[in-house]
Amino acid sequence: MTHDTDAIVIGAGAVGLACAFALVQRGFETIVLEKEKAIGQGVSSRNSEVIHGGLYYPTGSLKARLCVEGRRQLYAFLERRNIGHAKCGKLVVATEPHEIERLDAILDRARANGVEGMQRLSGAEARSLEPGLRAEAALLSPESGVMDAHGYMDALAGEISAHGGAIAVNTPFAGARPLKGGGFAIRTGGDHATEVTARHLVIAAGLGAQAVAGTIGTYPAEAIPPLHLGKGVYFTMTGRAPFSRLVYPLPIPGALGTHYRRDLGGQARFGPDLEFVDAEDYSVDPARGEAFYATIRRFWPDLPAGALVPDYAGIRPKLHGPGEPHPDWRIDGADRHGLKGLVTLFGIESPGLTGSLAIGEHVAGMLADGR
Ligand SMILES: Cc1cc2nc3c(=O)[nH]c(=O)nc-3n(C[C@H](O)[C@H](O)[C@H](O)COP(=O)(O)OP(=O)(O)OC[C@H]3O[C@@H](n4cnc5c(N)ncnc54)[C@H](O)[C@@H]3O)c2cc1C
């Protein structure tokens, strides 16, 4: 049976674009459908733009494997295309003696995950790198960095076009039905509603993944995990950025903890915190700043009063609610939902930006293997 195109990817965020990039490189004629009027308007535009080392995630999990692999690929991609990034390194700090045991457990896990160059530092060694830091002990991750997420997504879009692929913005996915001879008929909404057939379908719709999967009539409801919205807000700071490296406290349940970064423009930014919310709302409540002062002063006691200014917010597409265990990403093939030629990505929260190129390779591999 012939189809209009080999593959359709729903969602033009970092992950959908990376999936399309991997597919066009394998010779799949690919179209990306995006409901917004431009690429990269979803979760990929509201994050920390940190290139993660891959320290924290359970060894062998998709997050651990695809973060470490994706990070290596990402640095090479950013270098080759001259996209803004800085391998500035990161310090994870224990600010109390009782936290040192947890710090050492992260070091063991980072090494088991294959993270290169990890070093254990005393408090004095950490302060010699970043005067002004308060730390009982620290881990140095030299492979961590910061990047220009939009520059990255623009470059991916350019690569997709250069390989003959297409990105249709203002084109919401409205539903799909599996075809008898294999593949899918995909309906789009918007001003130019139409139907197009494709042999393969990838759902990389971020916060919309569950809704998109739910519009495919034969998608088993029990294979669609519940979506929880994990909001995180950021504050920026007036005055000079205090540290050149990323500084992270120990992780909190469900997130990596409110951290410090100096972005590519030299601006100090702090965040994100974690609050489970019922609806998408990107406002930043200045009252959340109170908790930021307390958290930041644990590792930077000199944070001046009144220095923090509300910045922006992002929402994590979480697969767990408050107090529940933090699950792995879900990259579901036919073994999970029974629909051959379909891959659905659920819960692609951090480190999804870092891991995106490896996620793309993984998805293209699943489709090429017929899974
Ligand atoms: C606060 C926060 C901080 C983070 N920090 C980092 C970090 O520092 N480093 C890191 O590696 N990761 C980080 N992440 C994670 C990272 O941002 C995400 O994993 C990644 O951006 C997810 O990309 P995506 O393409 O899956 O989703 P999105 O970027 O949300 O893309 C999905 C796209 O699908 C589109 N879409 C949805 N429904 C439809 C439909 N029906 N039809 C057509 N299109 C549709 C949306 O408009 C959107 O453009 C962070 C996330 C958050 C929330």
Ligand as a Chemical Component Dictionary entry (heavy atoms), coordinates in Angstrom:
data_LIG
# 
_chem_comp.id                   LIG 
_chem_comp.type                 NON-POLYMER 
_chem_comp.pdbx_formal_charge   0 
_chem_comp.three_letter_code    LIG 
# 
loop_
_chem_comp_atom.comp_id 
_chem_comp_atom.atom_id 
_chem_comp_atom.alt_atom_id 
_chem_comp_atom.type_symbol 
_chem_comp_atom.charge 
_chem_comp_atom.model_Cartn_x 
_chem_comp_atom.model_Cartn_y 
_chem_comp_atom.model_Cartn_z 
_chem_comp_atom.pdbx_ordinal 
LIG C1  C1  C 0 10.500 24.079 34.050 1  
LIG C2  C2  C 0 11.233 23.119 33.158 2  
LIG C3  C3  C 0 12.627 23.103 33.141 3  
LIG C4  C4  C 0 13.318 22.220 32.315 4  
LIG N1  N1  N 0 14.669 22.292 32.236 5  
LIG C5  C5  C 0 15.341 21.473 31.396 6  
LIG C6  C6  C 0 16.748 21.580 31.262 7  
LIG O1  O1  O 0 17.371 22.480 31.806 8  
LIG N2  N2  N 0 17.380 20.680 30.465 9  
LIG C7  C7  C 0 16.723 19.685 29.819 10 
LIG O2  O2  O 0 17.363 18.874 29.175 11 
LIG N3  N3  N 0 15.373 19.590 29.885 12 
LIG C8  C8  C 0 14.680 20.474 30.642 13 
LIG N4  N4  N 0 13.323 20.412 30.711 14 
LIG C9  C9  C 0 12.636 19.404 29.920 15 
LIG C10 C10 C 0 12.516 19.828 28.456 16 
LIG O3  O3  O 0 12.182 21.193 28.339 17 
LIG C11 C11 C 0 11.455 18.951 27.786 18 
LIG O4  O4  O 0 11.733 17.599 28.072 19 
LIG C12 C12 C 0 11.419 19.125 26.296 20 
LIG O5  O5  O 0 11.445 20.482 25.953 21 
LIG C13 C13 C 0 10.173 18.452 25.756 22 
LIG O6  O6  O 0 10.095 18.694 24.376 23 
LIG P1  P1  P 0 8.851  18.179 23.569 24 
LIG O7  O7  O 0 9.171  18.416 22.154 25 
LIG O8  O8  O 0 8.506  16.806 24.026 26 
LIG O9  O9  O 0 7.640  19.076 24.077 27 
LIG P2  P2  P 0 7.140  20.577 23.560 28 
LIG O10 O10 O 0 8.314  21.444 23.429 29 
LIG O11 O11 O 0 6.071  20.929 24.465 30 
LIG O12 O12 O 0 6.625  20.229 22.123 31 
LIG C14 C14 C 0 5.374  19.621 21.903 32 
LIG C15 C15 C 0 4.701  20.351 20.770 33 
LIG O13 O13 O 0 3.519  19.655 20.412 34 
LIG C16 C16 C 0 2.576  20.609 19.993 35 
LIG N5  N5  N 0 1.253  20.007 20.037 36 
LIG C17 C17 C 0 0.543  19.622 21.114 37 
LIG N6  N6  N 0 -0.660 19.132 20.739 38 
LIG C18 C18 C 0 -0.705 19.210 19.384 39 
LIG C19 C19 C 0 -1.690 18.875 18.407 40 
LIG N7  N7  N 0 -2.898 18.373 18.732 41 
LIG N8  N8  N 0 -1.401 19.087 17.108 42 
LIG C20 C20 C 0 -0.215 19.616 16.726 43 
LIG N9  N9  N 0 0.739  19.977 17.617 44 
LIG C21 C21 C 0 0.505  19.766 18.935 45 
LIG C22 C22 C 0 2.795  21.741 20.996 46 
LIG O14 O14 O 0 2.255  22.970 20.506 47 
LIG C23 C23 C 0 4.304  21.759 21.134 48 
LIG O15 O15 O 0 4.925  22.672 20.241 49 
LIG C24 C24 C 0 12.601 21.294 31.506 50 
LIG C25 C25 C 0 11.198 21.319 31.518 51 
LIG C26 C26 C 0 10.527 22.228 32.307 52 
LIG C27 C27 C 0 9.034  22.287 32.278 53 
# 
loop_
_chem_comp_bond.comp_id 
_chem_comp_bond.atom_id_1 
_chem_comp_bond.atom_id_2 
_chem_comp_bond.value_order 
_chem_comp_bond.pdbx_ordinal 
LIG C1  C2  SING 1  
LIG C2  C3  SING 2  
LIG C2  C26 DOUB 3  
LIG C3  C4  DOUB 4  
LIG C4  N1  SING 5  
LIG C4  C24 SING 6  
LIG N1  C5  DOUB 7  
LIG C5  C6  SING 8  
LIG C5  C8  SING 9  
LIG C6  O1  DOUB 10 
LIG C6  N2  SING 11 
LIG N2  C7  SING 12 
LIG C7  O2  DOUB 13 
LIG C7  N3  SING 14 
LIG N3  C8  DOUB 15 
LIG C8  N4  SING 16 
LIG N4  C9  SING 17 
LIG N4  C24 SING 18 
LIG C9  C10 SING 19 
LIG C10 O3  SING 20 
LIG C10 C11 SING 21 
LIG C11 O4  SING 22 
LIG C11 C12 SING 23 
LIG C12 O5  SING 24 
LIG C12 C13 SING 25 
LIG C13 O6  SING 26 
LIG O6  P1  SING 27 
LIG P1  O7  DOUB 28 
LIG P1  O8  SING 29 
LIG P1  O9  SING 30 
LIG O9  P2  SING 31 
LIG P2  O10 DOUB 32 
LIG P2  O11 SING 33 
LIG P2  O12 SING 34 
LIG O12 C14 SING 35 
LIG C14 C15 SING 36 
LIG C15 O13 SING 37 
LIG C15 C23 SING 38 
LIG O13 C16 SING 39 
LIG C16 N5  SING 40 
LIG C16 C22 SING 41 
LIG N5  C17 SING 42 
LIG N5  C21 SING 43 
LIG C17 N6  DOUB 44 
LIG N6  C18 SING 45 
LIG C18 C19 SING 46 
LIG C18 C21 DOUB 47 
LIG C19 N7  SING 48 
LIG C19 N8  DOUB 49 
LIG N8  C20 SING 50 
LIG C20 N9  DOUB 51 
LIG N9  C21 SING 52 
LIG C22 O14 SING 53 
LIG C22 C23 SING 54 
LIG C23 O15 SING 55 
LIG C24 C25 DOUB 56 
LIG C25 C26 SING 57 
LIG C26 C27 SING 58 
# 
